[in-house]
Amino acid sequence: MGIWNQLYINIKSLISWQYCIHDINYINSLTLSMLSKMRPDDYRSVIKRLETHYQEFLRTSQGSDLFGEEDQNTIKGQFAFAQNHYDGLITLLPTYIVTVVTPPKPEPIKITQPPPPPPTSTLSLTLLNDLNTLRRRLEVTETSLTYHLHMPLGENGVHECTQHLHNLQLASQDLDTLHDEYIRLRERIVRQLDGIPADSEQA
């Protein structure tokens, strides 16, 4: 069960990291023109969603084999950069709206955009789908193990006990298979994060 727990933690941390990176990239792409066309509730929900996903990443990355202290510091810096970019746009937004609606002069407003954020790696849709599929299969295996471990015996106890042991062996084999698939999937993820195509073979 220890292998399954670690596998589950690693998958959850990867998924929460991906959501967080997606929010960061979206916020960094926002401009005054884009915000001026959005309702206040809509652009407020954007930053709230990032904060929620960031807190979820901090929680799920604890104990994960895939994210160390350096990785957490990196995403912390990216999170702070996205927040500063958003706050800067919100500060300039009222002036921008007034200038666009009733321009006092024909001079264009000059807005200094913040420098682009550091490059980030994102997982392909295929790898994300594989992660979600593997997580669902793990949940099914966990349910099967729990069911057979706690299922009470009836009158024919010896036969039922033998059947339970057989089912537990099958569930254990499924868990071994899932662990092997997770190792292969983790190698593909690491290669992609290092800039190597996920389907390329190792030398």
C-alpha positions, 0 to 999 in steps of 0.5 A, a space after each residue: 500500500 505504501 507504493 500506491 500511496 506514493 504513486 497517488 501523491 506524485 500524480 496529484 502533485 503533477 496535476 495540481 502543478 499543471 493547473 497552476 502553470 496554466 493559470 500563471 501563463 494565462 494571467 501573464 498573457 492578460 493585457 489592459 485591452 483584454 481586462 477592459 472587455 471583462 466584467 470585474 467578477 470575471 477577472 477577479 475570479 482569474 486571480 482567485 483561481 490561481 491562488 486556489 491552484 497554487 495552494 493546492 500545489 503547495 499541499 499536494 507537493 508535500 511528500 511528492 518525489 517529483 517536486 523538491 524545494 528548488 521546484 517549489 521556489 521556482 513556481 513560487 517566483 512564477 506565482 509572485 510574478 503573475 500576481 504583480 502583473 495582475 495587480 499592475 494591470 488592475 491599477 492602470 485599468 481605470 485610467 485606461 478605460 477613461 482614456 479609451 472612452 473619452 480620450 483627452 488627446 489624440 496621443 496614444 497611452 503608453 503602457 510599459 508591459 512587464 518583462 516576459 515570465 521565465 520559460 516554463 514547461 508544460 505537459 502535453 495533453 496526451 501525458 495529462 490524459 495518461 495521468 488522469 487515466 492512471 489515477 482512475 485505475 489506481 482508485 479502482 484498485 484501491 476500492 477493490 483491495 478495501 472491499 476484499 480486505 473488509 468483506 465479512 465471511 459467510 457460512 462457507 468460510 473456507 471457500 470464501 476465504 480462498 476466493 478472497 485471497 485469490 481476488 487479493 492476489 489479482 488486485 496485487 498483480 494489478 497494482 504491480 502493473 500500475 506501478 510499472 506503467 507509472 515508472 514508464 510514464 514518469 520517465 516520459 514526463 521527465 524527458 518532456 520537462 527536460 525538452 526531450 520529446 516524450 515518445 523518443 527512446 533513450 540512448 
